[in-house]
Amino acid sequence: MKRRLKKEQTKLIYIFLFTSFLFTKAQHTVLKNLNLLDVINGKTITGKAISIQNGVITQIDELAKIEITKSTKLIDLENQFVSPGLYDMHLHLPHHHKLDTFLNTILAAGVTNVRIMYSEEDVVKMKKQIDSKTIKPTIYYPYILTDSVDLNQPTELMRVLRETKSKGLQFIKLYSAQTRNDFSETTFLNFMKAANASEITVCGHYPGKIKYPVVAQSGFKSIEHLAVLPNQTDSLLTNYIELTKLNQLYTCPTLDWFNIAYLIPYPKGYLSRVTLYNAPKHYFTKWQKQNKKNAEDFSIDSLKKYQPKFKMAFEKRLTVLKKLHDAGCLLIVGGESELEYQLEGFNVYEEMMIWKKAGIPDAEILKSATYIPSTFFKEQNQYGSIELGKIAQLAIFSKNPLTNIENIKTIHATFLNNTLLLKKDLLK
């Protein structure tokens, strides 16, 4: 009996090794008949094919110059446009039972890299659940630092830093720390000094009681929602923008959150949203009911009174965004899809459309959703552009978003883990 069992075990080992060998051999993929988008230089390159070995780009050349073997997977992209996978730099994790749909929808939008800025459930538990999945975007997880943590206590400060590293989290997200009365400039600077010494990235909500020059020069990595900038005088705004550029402080505006939260498209502006045509049909009914309730809660009379003011505030944000861009500041696209008519992954499209309204060139918008966010985590040698030696995480479009960012809506497929994932299949 033991001899027979051992024989069967040996047989299984050989089968495993053989199938593993075949799987490894099958990891050579060549994408042909495509237009390659050079997001760094804003150029479209034609006449090239992309050779991918075990998920890494090994050759970009004319198809005739690439070695094709019997085991090579050859994919004809039929003259479509290939971009590096998109980043969503501000997304919230849902409840665990919605996770599969959440991940598939993100990938359907061509989003391959995601920075999580909030979670409905424990981040570490959610991370373990996501890590167990074969097909998933690259996700950067936060230690969410809330007001409940007293950073004046050295033991608490060190605990936060220690847990960030021990739990495999990539950064600390400062969450509404301005509400603590004891969150002083000294407390903030001591925290930033310790985080910098531990090589831990800190970003998130603006620590409201701290002066902007102090924040900009502290090593704080990115500020969400434009923070205090729209409320400054022209001279102070100019000064703050100069500090933002000088200190390489990233800005993630999340303008579509403001757009939806303040009912700016109400009542009919929602019907043209990209998210509406990519979400399951039952979402529309749910969104419609909730949006109507929001308007009623606010009261139609109040909405008529305040909506012009909201729109003016929104236009001010567009102006600030354009000034940040014109000054050469680091801008990153974040969707923050938690409200009605917002959809994970696809909400970065809505954000991009708003940036275009602000007057930012199409190629620069795409760069802020690909290459620039890859520099945030110092991963530009792995992601963010289509170059030799980089990981092949790609978004494939029917029309060119580099020349017209509205063509981002023509997403056809995402290439990830040596697999072509069709949008229509992911959204089933």
Secondary structure by P-SEA (a helix, b strand, c coil): caaaaaaaaaaaaaaaaaaaaaaaaacbbbbcbbbbbccccccccccbbbbbccccccccccccccccccccccccccbbbbccbbbbcbbbbccccaaaaaaaaaaaacccbbbbccccccaaaaaaaaaacccccbbbbbcccccccccccaaaaaaaaaaaaaacccbbbbccccccccccaaaaaaaaaaaaaacccccccccccccaaaaaaccccccccccccccccaaaaaaaaaaaaaaccccccaaaaaaaaaccccccccccccccccccaaaaaaaaaaaaaaaaaacaaaaaacaaaaaaaaaaaaaaaaaaaaaccbbbbbcccccccccccaaaaaaaaaaaaacccaaaaaaaaccccccccccccccccccccccccbbbbcccccccccccccccbbbccccccccccccc
